[in-house]
């Protein structure tokens, strides 16, 4: 095994303690918990946006019976009505293993995305956490986030036309 492949295998292992520590420090440690079944709302993270989607992770503590949920709604900045999105997915202790390269155990959290949005648009996204056993901390949060703009080609860039091997139709030069 080459030295470079050893390095690539070590990267996920070094990353795992960081992910675990997010889950440990994300929730408000000082919040009172009446029971382990009540949920304690922690840090809400926004993933880097794409052209059409926004992703989120909301770390929690408690909810040992896994009956908490997070409803998601969104609207474009300046719009009056909220549109319903898919609820966040509940995760806690699920193992992700991929051919010895990735071995990750999901922290206690909710995760999900708002899909099929317009590029280069600012949105307000509302999250409403609920749990029949009680919610400690802020149960409703509203974030302002934007999707990415469509990338523009560099004005001084060159254009290359690439055709598959054996292509017999007309070609635009320069072609490869």
N, C-alpha and C positions, 0 to 999 in steps of 0.2 A: 504494500500500500504506500502510495507516495506521501510525501510530507504535506502537500496541499490538501489531499483528501482527508488526512487526519485533522487538519485545521477546520475543514468544513463540517466534520462530524461534531467537533467541540462547540461550535457556535450555538446550536440549540440548547446544549447542556448549560452553557454559561448564561443563557437568556432566561431559563426557567426560574431561578430564584427571584429575578426582577418581577416577573408576572405574579408570582405568589405574594411578594411583598406588597404589590398594589392592592391585592384583595385584603391583606391584613391591615393596612393603614387607611384604606379608602373610607370605611364607615366611621361615623362619629363614635369614638370610644367612650365618651362621657355620657352618651344617651342612655337613659334608664331602659332596661328591658324587663317587662313584667313576666315574660315567659320566653323560652327558646323558640316558641312557635311564632312570636311577633317578629316582624321584619324591621330592621334598622337601615334606613336609606343612607347610602354612602356617596362616593364621588361619581359623577356622571361625566363620562368622557366622550368626545366627538372624534371619530376616526377621520383620516384625510378624505375629503370628498372626491367623488368622481363626476363625470359630466351629468349623469342622470340619477345618482343615488347618494344618500347620506347614511352613515353608519354610526351606531352609538353603543356604549357599554356602561351599564349602571351597576356598580359594586354595592353589595349589601352584606349584612350580617343577620344571623338568626334565620327565621323561616324554616325551621327544621322539618316541618311537615310539608313544605314546598307548595303551599296553596296561595302564595302571593302572586300578583300579576301586575303588569304595567301596560296600560292602554296608551296608544300613540295617535296623535292627530297633528295635522300640519296645515299651513296656508302660506301662500306667497305674501311677502311683505306688502301691506296696504289692503289686502283682501279682508272681507268681513267674516265669511264663513270658514269653519274648520272642516277639513276632510279627514276621514278616518284612514289610518294606516294599519298594517299588521301589528299585533301586540309584540312586545319584546319576548324573546325566548328565555326561559328559566334554565340556568346552568348551575351545577354544583357537583364537582367531583367527577365529571365525565372524563374519560381518558381518551386522548387523541394520540394514536400511534401510527406511524407511517414508515415501514421498512427500515427500522433502526435509525432513521434520520431525525424524526421528531417524536418526542414522548412528552406529552403535556397533560396535566390534569387541570381542568377548568376550575377557576375560583368560584366562590359564591357570588353570583351576579345575574343580571339580565343583559341580553345583547340582541341587536336587530338593526334593520335598515328601513329607510323610507325610499321607495322605489319609483321609477318612471317619472322623474322630475325634469324640469327644463334646465338646460345648461345656463350658466352665468346668471343665476337667479337667486335672490335672497329669500329665505324661508324662515318662518317661525315654526318651531316644532315643540309640541306640548306633550309632556309625559305625566301620567297620573298613576301612581302606585297605589295598590289597594291590597289589603290582607284582612280576612275575617278575624284574625287574631290581634290586629292592631298594627299601625305604622308609626314608628318613631323617627323623627327627623322630618325633613321637607318632603311631603308626599306628592306635590305637584311642582313641576319645573318647566319653564319655557326657555328655549334656547333660540338665538338667531344665528343661522348658519347659511352658507352659500354653496351652491354647486360650482364646479369648475367651469371656466370658459372654454370653448372649443379652441384647441391650439391652432395658431396661425403659422403657415410656412414662413421661413425666414425670407425676407425680401430679396436678399442677394444670393439665395441658394440656387443650386443647379438642379435640373430635373433629369432623371434617368428613367428610361422606359425599359422594363424588364419583361421578357417573354419566355414562356416555357420551352424546353428543348423540343425541337421538331415543329415549332409554330411556323405555319406557311402563309399566314395572312399578311396584310400590309403592316409595315413597322415604321414607327416614328423614330427618327434619329435624335440624339444618340441612343442606341439600343444595345441591350445585352441579352 
